[in-house]
Amino acid sequence: MYTRTTSLSKLYIRNIIPDDMGIPLLEHLALSGWAIQPFTPERELRLYGVLRSSHQTWSSGIMLVVEGVVPPQRRTWGFEALTRKGGHVMDARTGADTFTTRTGAVALPLAIIVFVVSTAIHPSREAPMDNTAIFIEYAQSDGWIAIHFAQWIGALLLFGGFVALYYSITTKPEAAAGVARFGFGAAVLTAASLTMLQAIDGVTLKWAVDAWVTAPAELKGAAFTAAEVARWTEYATQSYSNILLGLTLVLYGLAIALGTVYPRWLGWIAVGSGVAWIIHGLMVPYVGLFNSIPRLVALILMAVWAFIIGYLMWRDGSRGRIRRTEGSSDL
C-alpha cells in the first residue's frame, strides 16, 4: 500500500487490519497501540504488520500519524495471541515457568547435599536397635533438634524440586504429563510424611529420652517404655516415608521415560532409586532401623539423578527452552 501527500500537514491512517482479521498472521507484528512519526526529506517509512513492508519517501514538513500500529521496536503480543506454527502462548507464564524450573534445578541437588551433611553429623555411634545405648547417646546430643531441622529443610528442598520438575515435564501435552500429575500428588504426601518423621524423631523422641535419663529410679521403667513407643512410632513413619518417596521417584521416572522433555534413561535411574526405596521401606516394619543394601542403592541413584536432572533443568531454563503450550495445563 503506497500513499503520497504534498499539501496536507498530516496523514491519518486508522484501524487497518489486513484481510479484516481479528488476529493478524505471524508476519503481521503489530496488534495494537499508536505511533506518531515526523518525517524529513528522503526519510523512509516502513510499517510492519498493518502495512507489512510498504514504504514511501516523503517531502519535507510532512508528518504521518498512525493509530492502531505498534512500532517494530516496541511491538507486543496480546495475552491470548498464538502463533500459527507452535501454538505457544507468549505471555507471563513463560517467565514464571523458567524461574520455577531454575529454582528447582538448585533445590534438587541442594536437598541431597543438606541431607548427606546433616546425616553425617547425626549421632550414630551405637547400634540403632540397642535402645538402651542409643537412648543414652541421643540424650547426650546437644545438636539433636537442630540436626533434624536441617534434615527437614532437606526434605522441603526435595519437595520444591519435585514441584519445579512437575511444571517442567508438563510443558508438553503428552502422556508423560498425565503420569507426572500422580507423581506430584505422591510428592505432596511424601513431604507431609517426612515432616511427621522429623517431628517425631527430632522432637518427640528427644524429649522422651531426656525424660527417661532424668527420671527418678521408680519411674525409669515407665519412662523407658514411653521412649520406646516414640521410637516404634519413628519406625512406622520412616517405613511409610520411604515407601512414599520411592513411589514419587517411580512416577516421576516414568513420566520422564515416557516423555520427550528429558533423556529417557534418566527416568529409569529415578525408577531404580524409587524401587530400592520401596523395598527398604517394606523391610523396616519387620526388621527395624538398619542400613540395608537397598537403602544404599536408593541413595546413590537418587543423588546421581538429582544432580543430572538439576543440571538439565538449569540449562533449559537458561536457554529459554521452557515453553508452555496451549494444550498443557498447570494441574
C-alpha positions in Angstrom: 0.0 0.0 0.0 1.6 3.3 -1.1 0.3 6.8 -0.2 1.7 10.2 -1.1 0.6 13.6 0.1 2.0 17.1 -0.7 -0.4 19.6 0.6 -1.7 18.1 3.9 0.4 18.6 7.0 -0.7 15.3 8.4 -1.8 12.0 7.1 -4.1 9.8 9.2 -4.3 6.0 8.9 -6.7 4.3 11.4 -7.7 0.8 12.2 -6.1 -1.0 9.3 -6.0 -4.8 9.7 -5.1 -7.0 6.7 -7.9 -9.1 5.4 -10.1 -7.8 8.2 -8.8 -10.5 10.6 -9.2 -10.2 14.3 -5.7 -11.7 14.9 -3.1 -10.9 12.2 -0.8 -13.6 10.8 2.6 -14.4 12.3 4.3 -11.9 9.9 2.0 -9.1 11.0 3.9 -8.0 14.0 1.7 -5.2 15.3 -1.6 -5.7 17.0 -2.5 -2.5 18.9 -1.2 0.9 20.1 -0.3 4.1 18.3 2.7 5.9 16.9 3.5 9.5 15.7 6.5 9.8 13.4 7.9 13.1 11.9 9.5 12.9 8.5 12.3 14.7 6.8 13.3 14.7 3.2 14.3 11.3 1.8 13.2 9.6 5.1 11.9 6.1 4.5 8.8 4.8 6.2 8.3 1.1 7.0 5.2 -0.1 8.8 5.4 -3.8 9.8 2.1 -5.5 10.4 -0.6 -3.2 9.3 1.1 -2.1 6.1 3.6 -5.1 6.1 6.7 -3.7 4.3 5.2 -0.9 2.3 7.4 2.2 2.3 7.4 5.7 0.8 9.7 8.7 0.5 8.1 11.8 1.9 8.5 15.5 1.3 9.8 18.0 3.9 7.4 19.2 6.6 5.0 16.2 6.3 4.1 14.3 9.5 2.4 10.9 9.4 0.1 10.0 12.3 -0.7 6.3 12.6 -3.1 4.9 15.2 -3.5 1.2 15.7 0.1 0.4 15.0 3.0 -0.6 17.3 6.4 0.4 16.1 8.6 -2.6 15.4 11.0 -1.9 18.3 8.1 -1.7 20.8 5.7 -4.3 19.5 3.9 -6.6 22.0 1.7 -9.6 21.8 -1.7 -9.8 23.3 -2.3 -12.2 26.3 -4.1 -14.8 24.1 -2.2 -14.3 20.9 -1.0 -17.6 19.5 1.5 -18.3 16.7 0.4 -20.4 13.8 3.4 -22.7 14.0 4.0 -23.8 17.6 0.8 -22.7 19.3 2.9 -21.3 22.2 1.2 -18.8 24.5 3.6 -15.9 24.6 2.6 -14.5 28.0 3.9 -14.0 31.5 3.6 -17.8 32.3 6.8 -18.4 30.2 8.9 -16.3 32.5 7.3 -17.9 35.6 7.9 -21.4 34.4 11.5 -20.6 33.6 12.0 -19.2 37.1 10.3 -22.2 38.7 12.4 -24.6 36.7 15.7 -22.9 37.6 14.7 -22.8 41.3 14.0 -26.5 41.2 17.3 -27.1 39.4 19.1 -25.7 42.5 16.7 -27.2 45.1 17.2 -30.9 44.0 20.9 -31.2 44.3 21.0 -28.9 47.3 18.5 -31.2 49.1 20.9 -34.1 48.6 23.8 -32.1 50.0 21.8 -30.9 53.0 20.6 -34.5 53.7 24.1 -36.0 53.4 25.8 -33.4 55.6 23.1 -33.5 58.3 23.1 -37.3 58.3 26.9 -37.3 58.6 26.8 -35.3 61.9 23.8 -37.3 63.2 24.7 -39.2 66.4 25.1 -42.9 65.3 27.9 -44.5 67.3 25.6 -47.1 68.9 23.7 -49.8 67.2 20.3 -48.4 66.1 18.4 -51.4 67.6 20.0 -51.2 71.0 17.5 -48.9 72.6 19.3 -48.5 76.0 22.6 -47.5 74.4 21.1 -45.4 71.6 18.8 -43.5 74.0 21.7 -42.5 76.2 23.6 -41.3 73.1 20.5 -39.3 71.9 20.1 -37.7 75.4 23.7 -36.6 75.4 23.4 -34.9 72.0 23.1 -31.1 72.2 22.5 -30.6 68.5 19.8 -33.3 68.1 16.9 -31.0 67.4 18.9 -28.7 65.1 20.2 -31.7 63.1 16.7 -32.8 62.5 15.6 -29.4 61.5 18.3 -29.5 58.9 17.1 -32.8 57.6 13.6 -31.4 57.4 14.9 -28.4 55.3 16.4 -31.0 53.0 13.0 -32.7 52.7 11.4 -29.3 51.8 14.1 -28.6 49.2 13.4 -32.0 47.7 9.7 -31.3 47.6 10.4 -27.9 45.9 12.5 -29.7 43.3 9.6 -32.1 42.6 7.2 -29.2 42.2 9.5 -27.5 39.7 10.1 -30.8 37.8 6.4 -31.3 37.5 6.0 -27.9 35.8 9.0 -28.6 33.6 7.6 -32.0 32.5 4.1 -30.7 31.8 5.3 -28.1 29.3 4.3 -30.5 26.6 0.7 -32.0 26.4 1.7 -35.7 26.2 1.1 -38.8 28.2 4.0 -38.1 30.4 2.2 -35.0 31.8 -0.6 -37.3 33.0 1.8 -39.5 34.9 3.5 -36.5 36.4 0.2 -35.4 37.9 0.2 -38.6 40.1 3.9 -38.0 40.8 3.1 -34.5 42.1 0.4 -35.9 44.3 2.8 -38.5 45.7 5.4 -35.8 46.3 2.9 -33.9 48.5 2.2 -37.0 50.6 6.0 -37.6 50.8 6.7 -34.1 52.1 3.9 -34.4 54.7 5.2 -37.8 55.8 8.8 -36.7 56.1 7.7 -33.7 58.1 6.0 -36.0 60.6 9.1 -38.2 60.7 11.4 -35.3 61.6 8.9 -34.1 64.2 8.7 -37.5 65.9 12.4 -38.3 65.6 13.7 -34.8 66.2 11.4 -33.6 69.0 9.2 -36.3 70.5 12.0 -38.9 70.8 14.4 -36.3 72.2 12.0 -35.3 74.9 11.2 -38.9 75.7 14.9 -40.0 76.1 15.7 -36.9 78.2 12.8 -37.6 80.5 14.0 -41.2 80.9 17.6 -40.2 81.7 16.4 -37.7 84.4 13.5 -39.7 85.8 13.7 -41.0 89.4 14.5 -44.7 89.8 10.9 -45.7 90.5 9.8 -44.1 87.2 12.6 -45.1 84.9 10.8 -48.2 83.7 7.7 -46.3 82.6 9.8 -43.5 81.1 11.9 -46.1 79.1 8.7 -47.7 77.8 7.4 -44.2 76.7 10.7 -43.6 74.9 10.4 -47.0 73.2 6.9 -46.1 72.0 8.2 -42.9 70.4 11.0 -45.0 68.8 8.5 -47.5 67.4 6.4 -44.6 66.1 9.5 -43.5 64.3 9.8 -47.0 62.7 6.3 -46.6 61.3 6.7 -43.1 59.9 10.1 -44.0 58.4 8.7 -47.0 56.7 5.8 -45.1 55.1 8.0 -42.1 54.3 10.5 -44.4 52.4 7.7 -46.1 50.5 6.1 -42.8 49.5 9.5 -41.3 48.5 10.0 -44.4 46.3 6.6 -44.1 44.8 7.2 -40.5 43.9 10.5 -41.3 42.2 8.9 -44.2 40.3 6.1 -41.9 39.0 8.4 -39.1 38.1 10.8 -41.5 36.5 8.0 -43.0 34.3 6.9 -39.5 33.3 10.5 -38.7 32.2 10.9 -42.0 30.4 7.6 -41.7 28.6 8.1 -38.0 27.6 10.4 -36.1 25.5 11.5 -33.2 27.8 14.4 -35.0 29.3 16.5 -38.1 28.3 14.5 -41.2 28.9 17.4 -43.1 30.5 17.4 -40.5 33.3 13.8 -41.5 34.1 14.8 -45.1 34.5 17.5 -44.1 37.1 14.7 -42.5 39.1 12.6 -45.6 38.8 15.5 -47.7 40.0 16.0 -45.5 43.0 12.3 -45.5 43.8 12.1 -49.3 43.7 15.0 -49.5 46.1 13.4 -47.0 48.5 10.2 -49.0 48.4 12.0 -52.3 49.2 13.8 -50.7 52.1 10.6 -49.2 53.4 8.8 -52.5 53.4 11.7 -54.1 55.3 11.7 -51.5 58.2 8.4 -52.7 59.9 9.8 -56.3 60.1 13.4 -55.5 61.0 13.5 -52.0 62.4 16.0 -49.3 61.6 19.1 -50.5 59.8 21.4 -49.7 56.9 20.3 -52.0 54.1 21.8 -52.5 50.7 18.5 -51.3 49.0 18.8 -48.1 51.0 22.4 -47.5 49.9 21.5 -48.2 46.3 18.5 -45.9 46.6 20.6 -43.0 48.0 23.3 -43.4 45.3 20.9 -43.5 42.4 18.8 -40.6 43.8 21.9 -38.5 44.2 23.1 -39.2 40.6 19.6 -38.5 39.3 19.2 -35.3 41.3 22.4 -33.7 40.1 21.9 -34.6 36.4 18.3 -33.5 36.3 19.2 -30.4 38.2 21.8 -29.5 35.5 19.4 -30.2 32.7 16.6 -28.1 34.3 19.1 -25.2 34.8 20.3 -25.5 31.2 16.8 -25.5 29.7 15.8 -22.5 31.9 18.9 -20.5 31.0 18.3 -21.1 27.2 14.6 -20.2 27.5 13.6 -23.6 26.3 10.7 -23.8 28.8 7.5 -23.0 26.8 4.0 -23.9 27.9 1.7 -24.8 25.0 -2.0 -24.1 24.7 -2.9 -27.8 25.4 -0.9 -28.1 28.6 -2.3 -27.1 32.0 -0.9 -26.3 35.4 -2.7 -29.0 37.3 
